[in-house]
């Protein structure tokens, strides 16, 4: 055999070996085949790893103490900073990086990578960051092409999903437990506060009669994008005692979002409109085609505050503040014992270690000035 043939055979063997390694890694993390199965059918993780069940029920073997985490989901990225794990984050969506309060908690956040465009992962850029654990949004996992990319990377990933308050609480618990140590303790503390606010709202709701329940329309990033029935928005707005009117309507569902028509919004003619963009409020109040809405004529269009996250937004961890804000805004009598400012300042100081002055608090309430303009991420 001459030198040329030996060289070709050697290259072929190397290629087969590389494919075998990649296939092995893919099998390990795309499913749970690396896990050790006991005679009784239970599975255990290898030494230095632990088993974590993600938000869609997948059992995944993850590092016991992950050190380089790519948070390719806004909720996960915000949560990591808020539970004190920002120093482990090596990637996040652009929207997470624009919040000034999150930047104060973790100043180096601006340096983390963004190996994605919208919901599409750039596998090469992601692997260049050398993650040992990845958090992804549920919509990403539901896309076959993105799931195939992830399965080929050989890095364990956990799916983060949150279409209700209870699912958000579970998602935060999963994120904290997968990171461990202080992050798990802080996640538990935030969830404890979250549950306290939900319970408080349920008690107050009993004081609001059916005829006094306001019909609220929730505009998300744009006027016609809104809440469906099984959405986080409907869950927290309903918990306040209001009626999220779009949730009962026939909406168009497109790319994981619900859309109403202008005609539907006029038919509903809501008592109150809440928006998550200051520009949307201005547009509603000034554009002639919306002047016929009763909420516009009565100046009952409100911008939802923005703190470390956009309160009440799908990817926001601060849903509990959205509840307290909406309650104190539209039901001041029933919520007269709730001091929103004290709640916010105490939470930021005691749990996030962040002192908020009066000027910053006013910026938070205005929903304008804490966060840069929407980066195009629909859930933000």
LUMSEMAR-555919 format. One record per residue (C-alpha): residue number from 0; x, y negated, z negated. Coordinates in steps of 0.02 Angstrom, whole numbers, always signed. Layout:
<site lumgu="NUM" px="X" py="Y" pz="Z"/>
...
***
This chain:
<site lumgu="0" px="+0" py="+0" pz="+0"/>
<site lumgu="1" px="+74" py="-165" pz="+50"/>
<site lumgu="2" px="+85" py="-321" pz="-60"/>
<site lumgu="3" px="-61" py="-407" pz="+27"/>
<site lumgu="4" px="-180" py="-261" pz="-6"/>
<site lumgu="5" px="-126" py="-246" pz="-188"/>
<site lumgu="6" px="-157" py="-432" pz="-210"/>
<site lumgu="7" px="-334" py="-419" pz="-137"/>
<site lumgu="8" px="-375" py="-271" pz="-248"/>
<site lumgu="9" px="-309" py="-363" pz="-401"/>
<site lumgu="10" px="-416" py="-516" pz="-361"/>
<site lumgu="11" px="-569" py="-406" pz="-335"/>
<site lumgu="12" px="-542" py="-321" pz="-504"/>
<site lumgu="13" px="-525" py="-492" pz="-587"/>
<site lumgu="14" px="-689" py="-550" pz="-510"/>
<site lumgu="15" px="-779" py="-393" pz="-568"/>
<site lumgu="16" px="-708" py="-416" pz="-743"/>
<site lumgu="17" px="-767" py="-598" pz="-752"/>
<site lumgu="18" px="-941" py="-551" pz="-690"/>
<site lumgu="19" px="-949" py="-414" pz="-821"/>
<site lumgu="20" px="-902" py="-534" pz="-961"/>
<site lumgu="21" px="-1029" py="-664" pz="-904"/>
<site lumgu="22" px="-1164" py="-531" pz="-889"/>
<site lumgu="23" px="-1124" py="-470" pz="-1063"/>
<site lumgu="24" px="-1133" py="-643" pz="-1137"/>
<site lumgu="25" px="-1294" py="-679" pz="-1044"/>
<site lumgu="26" px="-1372" py="-522" pz="-1114"/>
<site lumgu="27" px="-1317" py="-569" pz="-1289"/>
<site lumgu="28" px="-1392" py="-741" pz="-1295"/>
<site lumgu="29" px="-1531" py="-730" pz="-1167"/>
<site lumgu="30" px="-1608" py="-601" pz="-1282"/>
<site lumgu="31" px="-1556" py="-522" pz="-1444"/>
<site lumgu="32" px="-1458" py="-371" pz="-1381"/>
<site lumgu="33" px="-1302" py="-419" pz="-1481"/>
<site lumgu="34" px="-1398" py="-395" pz="-1640"/>
<site lumgu="35" px="-1368" py="-237" pz="-1740"/>
<site lumgu="36" px="-1522" py="-129" pz="-1758"/>
<site lumgu="37" px="-1542" py="-31" pz="-1919"/>
<site lumgu="38" px="-1624" py="+140" pz="-1928"/>
<site lumgu="39" px="-1784" py="+62" pz="-1995"/>
<site lumgu="40" px="-1796" py="-48" pz="-1840"/>
<site lumgu="41" px="-1741" py="-210" pz="-1923"/>
<site lumgu="42" px="-1598" py="-310" pz="-1848"/>
<site lumgu="43" px="-1453" py="-399" pz="-1930"/>
<site lumgu="44" px="-1329" py="-528" pz="-1870"/>
<site lumgu="45" px="-1143" py="-502" pz="-1858"/>
<site lumgu="46" px="-1024" py="-569" pz="-1990"/>
<site lumgu="47" px="-1009" py="-757" pz="-1973"/>
<site lumgu="48" px="-1181" py="-770" pz="-1893"/>
<site lumgu="49" px="-1360" py="-774" pz="-1952"/>
<site lumgu="50" px="-1530" py="-740" pz="-1879"/>
<site lumgu="51" px="-1644" py="-886" pz="-1845"/>
<site lumgu="52" px="-1822" py="-879" pz="-1778"/>
<site lumgu="53" px="-1856" py="-1027" pz="-1665"/>
<site lumgu="54" px="-2020" py="-1119" pz="-1635"/>
<site lumgu="55" px="-2083" py="-994" pz="-1506"/>
<site lumgu="56" px="-2041" py="-841" pz="-1610"/>
<site lumgu="57" px="-1874" py="-791" pz="-1530"/>
<site lumgu="58" px="-1751" py="-712" pz="-1652"/>
<site lumgu="59" px="-1582" py="-783" pz="-1608"/>
<site lumgu="60" px="-1411" py="-748" pz="-1681"/>
<site lumgu="61" px="-1328" py="-916" pz="-1715"/>
<site lumgu="62" px="-1165" py="-965" pz="-1802"/>
<site lumgu="63" px="-1183" py="-967" pz="-1991"/>
<site lumgu="64" px="-1108" py="-1142" pz="-1994"/>
<site lumgu="65" px="-1125" py="-1219" pz="-1821"/>
<site lumgu="66" px="-1004" py="-1361" pz="-1791"/>
<site lumgu="67" px="-1039" py="-1421" pz="-1614"/>
<site lumgu="68" px="-1224" py="-1437" pz="-1579"/>
<site lumgu="69" px="-1303" py="-1499" pz="-1419"/>
<site lumgu="70" px="-1475" py="-1573" pz="-1456"/>
<site lumgu="71" px="-1560" py="-1575" pz="-1286"/>
<site lumgu="72" px="-1725" py="-1623" pz="-1366"/>
<site lumgu="73" px="-1767" py="-1795" pz="-1436"/>
<site lumgu="74" px="-1849" py="-1731" pz="-1594"/>
<site lumgu="75" px="-1700" py="-1620" pz="-1631"/>
<site lumgu="76" px="-1576" py="-1760" pz="-1598"/>
<site lumgu="77" px="-1667" py="-1883" pz="-1710"/>
<site lumgu="78" px="-1689" py="-1750" pz="-1843"/>
<site lumgu="79" px="-1504" py="-1707" pz="-1843"/>
<site lumgu="80" px="-1458" py="-1887" pz="-1879"/>
<site lumgu="81" px="-1593" py="-1908" pz="-2011"/>
<site lumgu="82" px="-1544" py="-1749" pz="-2105"/>
<site lumgu="83" px="-1362" py="-1799" pz="-2108"/>
<site lumgu="84" px="-1297" py="-1686" pz="-1970"/>
<site lumgu="85" px="-1255" py="-1820" pz="-1843"/>
<site lumgu="86" px="-1070" py="-1777" pz="-1854"/>
<site lumgu="87" px="-1109" py="-1604" pz="-1783"/>
<site lumgu="88" px="-1204" py="-1673" pz="-1632"/>
<site lumgu="89" px="-1104" py="-1672" pz="-1471"/>
<site lumgu="90" px="-1249" py="-1704" pz="-1351"/>
<site lumgu="91" px="-1420" py="-1790" pz="-1355"/>
<site lumgu="92" px="-1548" py="-1867" pz="-1237"/>
<site lumgu="93" px="-1515" py="-2049" pz="-1193"/>
<site lumgu="94" px="-1670" py="-2109" pz="-1284"/>
<site lumgu="95" px="-1604" py="-2048" pz="-1452"/>
<site lumgu="96" px="-1446" py="-2150" pz="-1430"/>
<site lumgu="97" px="-1540" py="-2314" pz="-1408"/>
<site lumgu="98" px="-1615" py="-2327" pz="-1582"/>
<site lumgu="99" px="-1523" py="-2457" pz="-1688"/>
<site lumgu="100" px="-1570" py="-2377" pz="-1854"/>
<site lumgu="101" px="-1507" py="-2206" pz="-1800"/>
<site lumgu="102" px="-1347" py="-2292" pz="-1744"/>
<site lumgu="103" px="-1330" py="-2367" pz="-1918"/>
<site lumgu="104" px="-1350" py="-2196" pz="-1998"/>
<site lumgu="105" px="-1225" py="-2116" pz="-1879"/>
<site lumgu="106" px="-1119" py="-2250" pz="-1792"/>
<site lumgu="107" px="-1028" py="-2124" pz="-1680"/>
<site lumgu="108" px="-1191" py="-2073" pz="-1598"/>
<site lumgu="109" px="-1151" py="-2181" pz="-1448"/>
<site lumgu="110" px="-1007" py="-2064" pz="-1407"/>
<site lumgu="111" px="-1108" py="-1904" pz="-1390"/>
<site lumgu="112" px="-1133" py="-1835" pz="-1215"/>
<site lumgu="113" px="-1291" py="-1831" pz="-1111"/>
<site lumgu="114" px="-1275" py="-1673" pz="-1007"/>
<site lumgu="115" px="-1449" py="-1686" pz="-934"/>
<site lumgu="116" px="-1558" py="-1792" pz="-821"/>
<site lumgu="117" px="-1738" py="-1793" pz="-878"/>
<site lumgu="118" px="-1778" py="-1611" pz="-914"/>
<site lumgu="119" px="-1639" py="-1542" pz="-802"/>
<site lumgu="120" px="-1480" py="-1477" pz="-884"/>
<site lumgu="121" px="-1310" py="-1504" pz="-808"/>
<site lumgu="122" px="-1231" py="-1339" pz="-859"/>
<site lumgu="123" px="-1053" py="-1388" pz="-813"/>
<site lumgu="124" px="-1061" py="-1550" pz="-913"/>
<site lumgu="125" px="-1141" py="-1460" pz="-1059"/>
<site lumgu="126" px="-1008" py="-1325" pz="-1068"/>
<site lumgu="127" px="-870" py="-1456" pz="-1057"/>
<site lumgu="128" px="-932" py="-1515" pz="-1228"/>
<site lumgu="129" px="-903" py="-1340" pz="-1299"/>
<site lumgu="130" px="-1065" py="-1319" pz="-1398"/>
<site lumgu="131" px="-1084" py="-1172" pz="-1516"/>
<site lumgu="132" px="-1273" py="-1201" pz="-1533"/>
<site lumgu="133" px="-1402" py="-1286" pz="-1423"/>
<site lumgu="134" px="-1574" py="-1355" pz="-1465"/>
<site lumgu="135" px="-1692" py="-1370" pz="-1317"/>
<site lumgu="136" px="-1868" py="-1434" pz="-1296"/>
<site lumgu="137" px="-2005" py="-1308" pz="-1264"/>
<site lumgu="138" px="-2045" py="-1381" pz="-1092"/>
<site lumgu="139" px="-1866" py="-1345" pz="-1040"/>
<site lumgu="140" px="-1882" py="-1163" pz="-1090"/>
<site lumgu="141" px="-2046" py="-1150" pz="-996"/>
<site lumgu="142" px="-1959" py="-1198" pz="-834"/>
<site lumgu="143" px="-1888" py="-1039" pz="-758"/>
<site lumgu="144" px="-1741" py="-1125" pz="-674"/>
<site lumgu="145" px="-1685" py="-1213" pz="-834"/>
<site lumgu="146" px="-1707" py="-1055" pz="-936"/>
<site lumgu="147" px="-1599" py="-959" pz="-811"/>
<site lumgu="148" px="-1463" py="-1092" pz="-827"/>
<site lumgu="149" px="-1464" py="-1076" pz="-1015"/>
<site lumgu="150" px="-1459" py="-887" pz="-1012"/>
<site lumgu="151" px="-1301" py="-893" pz="-906"/>
<site lumgu="152" px="-1207" py="-1010" pz="-1023"/>
<site lumgu="153" px="-1172" py="-882" pz="-1158"/>
<site lumgu="154" px="-1215" py="-1004" pz="-1298"/>
<site lumgu="155" px="-1358" py="-969" pz="-1421"/>
<site lumgu="156" px="-1503" py="-1089" pz="-1402"/>
<site lumgu="157" px="-1657" py="-1124" pz="-1506"/>
<site lumgu="158" px="-1822" py="-1186" pz="-1434"/>
<site lumgu="159" px="-1900" py="-1335" pz="-1525"/>
<site lumgu="160" px="-2088" py="-1357" pz="-1507"/>
<site lumgu="161" px="-2210" py="-1474" pz="-1596"/>
<site lumgu="162" px="-2387" py="-1499" pz="-1532"/>
<site lumgu="163" px="-2458" py="-1530" pz="-1705"/>
<site lumgu="164" px="-2402" py="-1597" pz="-1873"/>
<site lumgu="165" px="-2383" py="-1422" pz="-1943"/>
<site lumgu="166" px="-2275" py="-1373" pz="-1794"/>
<site lumgu="167" px="-2167" py="-1527" pz="-1823"/>
<site lumgu="168" px="-2142" py="-1476" pz="-2003"/>
<site lumgu="169" px="-2095" py="-1300" pz="-1947"/>
<site lumgu="170" px="-1977" py="-1370" pz="-1814"/>
<site lumgu="171" px="-1887" py="-1479" pz="-1941"/>
<site lumgu="172" px="-1873" py="-1331" pz="-2060"/>
<site lumgu="173" px="-1798" py="-1225" pz="-1921"/>
<site lumgu="174" px="-1673" py="-1360" pz="-1873"/>
<site lumgu="175" px="-1619" py="-1387" pz="-2053"/>
<site lumgu="176" px="-1603" py="-1201" pz="-2091"/>
<site lumgu="177" px="-1504" py="-1166" pz="-1933"/>
<site lumgu="178" px="-1379" py="-1304" pz="-1978"/>
<site lumgu="179" px="-1380" py="-1259" pz="-2163"/>
<site lumgu="180" px="-1312" py="-1339" pz="-2321"/>
<site lumgu="181" px="-1360" py="-1521" pz="-2351"/>
<site lumgu="182" px="-1454" py="-1530" pz="-2185"/>
<site lumgu="183" px="-1574" py="-1395" pz="-2246"/>
<site lumgu="184" px="-1600" py="-1486" pz="-2411"/>
<site lumgu="185" px="-1636" py="-1652" pz="-2325"/>
<site lumgu="186" px="-1755" py="-1570" pz="-2202"/>
<site lumgu="187" px="-1848" py="-1495" pz="-2349"/>
<site lumgu="188" px="-1858" py="-1666" pz="-2433"/>
<site lumgu="189" px="-1928" py="-1748" pz="-2275"/>
<site lumgu="190" px="-2054" py="-1609" pz="-2254"/>
<site lumgu="191" px="-2108" py="-1628" pz="-2434"/>
<site lumgu="192" px="-2142" py="-1813" pz="-2403"/>
<site lumgu="193" px="-2230" py="-1769" pz="-2237"/>
<site lumgu="194" px="-2348" py="-1650" pz="-2326"/>
<site lumgu="195" px="-2382" py="-1776" pz="-2463"/>
<site lumgu="196" px="-2437" py="-1906" pz="-2335"/>
<site lumgu="197" px="-2549" py="-1781" pz="-2244"/>
<site lumgu="198" px="-2632" py="-1733" pz="-2408"/>
<site lumgu="199" px="-2655" py="-1916" pz="-2453"/>
<site lumgu="200" px="-2735" py="-1953" pz="-2285"/>
<site lumgu="201" px="-2854" py="-1807" pz="-2303"/>
<site lumgu="202" px="-2913" py="-1873" pz="-2470"/>
<site lumgu="203" px="-2938" py="-2049" pz="-2403"/>
<site lumgu="204" px="-3028" py="-1981" pz="-2250"/>
<site lumgu="205" px="-3166" py="-1918" pz="-2363"/>
<site lumgu="206" px="-3210" py="-2099" pz="-2400"/>
<site lumgu="207" px="-3241" py="-2138" pz="-2216"/>
<site lumgu="208" px="-3416" py="-2096" pz="-2156"/>
<site lumgu="209" px="-3448" py="-2030" pz="-1981"/>
<site lumgu="210" px="-3526" py="-2194" pz="-1925"/>
<site lumgu="211" px="-3373" py="-2291" pz="-1984"/>
<site lumgu="212" px="-3246" py="-2187" pz="-1889"/>
<site lumgu="213" px="-3162" py="-2297" pz="-1760"/>
<site lumgu="214" px="-3142" py="-2233" pz="-1582"/>
<site lumgu="215" px="-2958" py="-2254" pz="-1542"/>
<site lumgu="216" px="-2872" py="-2244" pz="-1373"/>
<site lumgu="217" px="-2686" py="-2202" pz="-1379"/>
<site lumgu="218" px="-2582" py="-2266" pz="-1231"/>
<site lumgu="219" px="-2416" py="-2177" pz="-1213"/>
<site lumgu="220" px="-2282" py="-2272" pz="-1118"/>
<site lumgu="221" px="-2415" py="-2328" pz="-993"/>
<site lumgu="222" px="-2600" py="-2363" pz="-1010"/>
<site lumgu="223" px="-2669" py="-2208" pz="-926"/>
<site lumgu="224" px="-2551" py="-2082" pz="-1009"/>
<site lumgu="225" px="-2634" py="-2022" pz="-1168"/>
<site lumgu="226" px="-2674" py="-1879" pz="-1288"/>
<site lumgu="227" px="-2755" py="-1714" pz="-1244"/>
<site lumgu="228" px="-2850" py="-1606" pz="-1366"/>
<site lumgu="229" px="-2705" py="-1498" pz="-1427"/>
<site lumgu="230" px="-2576" py="-1634" pz="-1449"/>
<site lumgu="231" px="-2481" py="-1709" pz="-1593"/>
<site lumgu="232" px="-2560" py="-1878" pz="-1558"/>
<site lumgu="233" px="-2736" py="-1812" pz="-1580"/>
<site lumgu="234" px="-2683" py="-1721" pz="-1737"/>
<site lumgu="235" px="-2612" py="-1871" pz="-1830"/>
<site lumgu="236" px="-2743" py="-1997" pz="-1769"/>
<site lumgu="237" px="-2881" py="-1880" pz="-1825"/>
<site lumgu="238" px="-2798" py="-1858" pz="-1994"/>
<site lumgu="239" px="-2824" py="-2043" pz="-2027"/>
<site lumgu="240" px="-3010" py="-2025" pz="-2001"/>
<site lumgu="241" px="-3018" py="-2102" pz="-1828"/>
<site lumgu="242" px="-3077" py="-2021" pz="-1667"/>
<site lumgu="243" px="-2946" py="-2001" pz="-1531"/>
<site lumgu="244" px="-3069" py="-2025" pz="-1388"/>
<site lumgu="245" px="-2962" py="-1960" pz="-1245"/>
<site lumgu="246" px="-2940" py="-1792" pz="-1332"/>
<site lumgu="247" px="-3119" py="-1747" pz="-1292"/>
<site lumgu="248" px="-3112" py="-1806" pz="-1111"/>
<site lumgu="249" px="-3078" py="-1721" pz="-945"/>
<site lumgu="250" px="-2898" py="-1770" pz="-916"/>
<site lumgu="251" px="-2773" py="-1734" pz="-780"/>
<site lumgu="252" px="-2625" py="-1631" pz="-839"/>
<site lumgu="253" px="-2464" py="-1665" pz="-745"/>
<site lumgu="254" px="-2285" py="-1622" pz="-794"/>
<site lumgu="255" px="-2331" py="-1589" pz="-976"/>
<site lumgu="256" px="-2429" py="-1751" pz="-996"/>
<site lumgu="257" px="-2613" py="-1798" pz="-999"/>
<site lumgu="258" px="-2683" py="-1940" pz="-895"/>
<site lumgu="259" px="-2849" py="-2032" pz="-899"/>
<site lumgu="260" px="-2918" py="-2141" pz="-761"/>
<site lumgu="261" px="-2956" py="-2325" pz="-776"/>
<site lumgu="262" px="-3140" py="-2282" pz="-754"/>
<site lumgu="263" px="-3135" py="-2161" pz="-901"/>
<site lumgu="264" px="-3054" py="-2290" pz="-1014"/>
<site lumgu="265" px="-3192" py="-2413" pz="-970"/>
<site lumgu="266" px="-3325" py="-2280" pz="-1001"/>
<site lumgu="267" px="-3252" py="-2242" pz="-1171"/>
<site lumgu="268" px="-3233" py="-2429" pz="-1209"/>
<site lumgu="269" px="-3132" py="-2394" pz="-1368"/>
<site lumgu="270" px="-3148" py="-2492" pz="-1529"/>
<site lumgu="271" px="-2959" py="-2497" pz="-1545"/>
<site lumgu="272" px="-2812" py="-2467" pz="-1429"/>
<site lumgu="273" px="-2640" py="-2421" pz="-1494"/>
<site lumgu="274" px="-2486" py="-2424" pz="-1382"/>
<site lumgu="275" px="-2309" py="-2361" pz="-1406"/>
<site lumgu="276" px="-2232" py="-2495" pz="-1294"/>
<site lumgu="277" px="-2238" py="-2681" pz="-1333"/>
<site lumgu="278" px="-2244" py="-2717" pz="-1146"/>
<site lumgu="279" px="-2402" py="-2613" pz="-1130"/>
<site lumgu="280" px="-2489" py="-2721" pz="-1260"/>
<site lumgu="281" px="-2442" py="-2879" pz="-1166"/>
<site lumgu="282" px="-2500" py="-2804" pz="-1002"/>
<site lumgu="283" px="-2667" py="-2751" pz="-1075"/>
<site lumgu="284" px="-2698" py="-2920" pz="-1153"/>
<site lumgu="285" px="-2649" py="-3021" pz="-1000"/>
<site lumgu="286" px="-2694" py="-2924" pz="-844"/>
<site lumgu="287" px="-2867" py="-2969" pz="-777"/>
<site lumgu="288" px="-2921" py="-2790" pz="-740"/>
<site lumgu="289" px="-2920" py="-2743" pz="-924"/>
<site lumgu="290" px="-3008" py="-2897" pz="-991"/>
<site lumgu="291" px="-3177" py="-2810" pz="-989"/>
<site lumgu="292" px="-3126" py="-2687" pz="-1125"/>
<site lumgu="293" px="-3203" py="-2727" pz="-1293"/>
<site lumgu="294" px="-3041" py="-2691" pz="-1387"/>
<site lumgu="295" px="-2952" py="-2818" pz="-1276"/>
<site lumgu="296" px="-3087" py="-2950" pz="-1296"/>
<site lumgu="297" px="-3086" py="-2926" pz="-1485"/>
<site lumgu="298" px="-2895" py="-2925" pz="-1493"/>
<site lumgu="299" px="-2891" py="-2751" pz="-1567"/>
<site lumgu="300" px="-2743" py="-2689" pz="-1467"/>
<site lumgu="301" px="-2594" py="-2642" pz="-1575"/>
<site lumgu="302" px="-2415" py="-2593" pz="-1545"/>
<site lumgu="303" px="-2358" py="-2442" pz="-1645"/>
<site lumgu="304" px="-2204" py="-2481" pz="-1752"/>
<site lumgu="305" px="-2032" py="-2413" pz="-1711"/>
<site lumgu="306" px="-1911" py="-2365" pz="-1848"/>
<site lumgu="307" px="-1779" py="-2231" pz="-1839"/>
<site lumgu="308" px="-1900" py="-2154" pz="-1714"/>
<site lumgu="309" px="-2058" py="-2210" pz="-1624"/>
<site lumgu="310" px="-2189" py="-2178" pz="-1755"/>
<site lumgu="311" px="-2317" py="-2051" pz="-1697"/>
<site lumgu="312" px="-2236" py="-2020" pz="-1530"/>
<site lumgu="313" px="-2222" py="-1840" pz="-1472"/>
<site lumgu="314" px="-2035" py="-1830" pz="-1506"/>
<site lumgu="315" px="-2041" py="-1934" pz="-1664"/>
<site lumgu="316" px="-2002" py="-1866" pz="-1836"/>
<site lumgu="317" px="-2090" py="-2011" pz="-1922"/>
<site lumgu="318" px="-2268" py="-1957" pz="-1890"/>
<site lumgu="319" px="-2303" py="-1982" pz="-2076"/>
<site lumgu="320" px="-2271" py="-2168" pz="-2056"/>
<site lumgu="321" px="-2387" py="-2175" pz="-1905"/>
<site lumgu="322" px="-2525" py="-2106" pz="-2016"/>
<site lumgu="323" px="-2495" py="-2235" pz="-2152"/>
<site lumgu="324" px="-2478" py="-2378" pz="-2026"/>
<site lumgu="325" px="-2639" py="-2336" pz="-1932"/>
<site lumgu="326" px="-2733" py="-2309" pz="-2095"/>
<site lumgu="327" px="-2679" py="-2474" pz="-2172"/>
<site lumgu="328" px="-2711" py="-2563" pz="-2006"/>
<site lumgu="329" px="-2887" py="-2505" pz="-1965"/>
<site lumgu="330" px="-2951" py="-2450" pz="-2136"/>
<site lumgu="331" px="-2872" py="-2579" pz="-2255"/>
<site lumgu="332" px="-3005" py="-2554" pz="-2388"/>
<site lumgu="333" px="-2986" py="-2364" pz="-2395"/>
<site lumgu="334" px="-2795" py="-2379" pz="-2388"/>
<site lumgu="335" px="-2785" py="-2525" pz="-2511"/>
<site lumgu="336" px="-2678" py="-2424" pz="-2631"/>
<site lumgu="337" px="-2548" py="-2385" pz="-2498"/>
<site lumgu="338" px="-2402" py="-2507" pz="-2493"/>
<site lumgu="339" px="-2332" py="-2470" pz="-2320"/>
<site lumgu="340" px="-2178" py="-2578" pz="-2343"/>
<site lumgu="341" px="-2133" py="-2493" pz="-2506"/>
<site lumgu="342" px="-2160" py="-2321" pz="-2429"/>
<site lumgu="343" px="-2045" py="-2362" pz="-2283"/>
<site lumgu="344" px="-1908" py="-2446" pz="-2385"/>
<site lumgu="345" px="-1907" py="-2309" pz="-2517"/>
<site lumgu="346" px="-1899" py="-2170" pz="-2386"/>
<site lumgu="347" px="-1758" py="-2252" pz="-2291"/>
<site lumgu="348" px="-1661" py="-2291" pz="-2448"/>
<site lumgu="349" px="-1689" py="-2129" pz="-2545"/>
<site lumgu="350" px="-1686" py="-2002" pz="-2405"/>
<site lumgu="351" px="-1590" py="-2082" pz="-2262"/>
<site lumgu="352" px="-1473" py="-2188" pz="-2368"/>
<site lumgu="353" px="-1520" py="-2343" pz="-2268"/>
<site lumgu="354" px="-1565" py="-2509" pz="-2346"/>
<site lumgu="355" px="-1693" py="-2607" pz="-2244"/>
<site lumgu="356" px="-1701" py="-2796" pz="-2264"/>
<site lumgu="357" px="-1856" py="-2900" pz="-2231"/>
<site lumgu="358" px="-1802" py="-2951" pz="-2056"/>
<site lumgu="359" px="-1772" py="-2771" pz="-2005"/>
<site lumgu="360" px="-1938" py="-2718" pz="-2080"/>
<site lumgu="361" px="-2028" py="-2849" pz="-1976"/>
<site lumgu="362" px="-1939" py="-2785" pz="-1820"/>
<site lumgu="363" px="-1996" py="-2609" pz="-1863"/>
<site lumgu="364" px="-2176" py="-2665" pz="-1883"/>
<site lumgu="365" px="-2173" py="-2763" pz="-1720"/>
<site lumgu="366" px="-2117" py="-2609" pz="-1624"/>
<site lumgu="367" px="-2000" py="-2720" pz="-1527"/>
<site lumgu="368" px="-1815" py="-2747" pz="-1553"/>
<site lumgu="369" px="-1763" py="-2587" pz="-1642"/>
<site lumgu="370" px="-1751" py="-2482" pz="-1488"/>
<site lumgu="371" px="-1696" py="-2518" pz="-1312"/>
<site lumgu="372" px="-1821" py="-2503" pz="-1171"/>
<site lumgu="373" px="-1883" py="-2332" pz="-1124"/>
<site lumgu="374" px="-1746" py="-2231" pz="-1043"/>
<site lumgu="375" px="-1874" py="-2142" pz="-936"/>
<site lumgu="376" px="-1890" py="-1995" pz="-1053"/>
<site lumgu="377" px="-2076" py="-1968" pz="-1053"/>
<site lumgu="378" px="-2090" py="-1905" pz="-1229"/>
<site lumgu="379" px="-1999" py="-2056" pz="-1302"/>
***
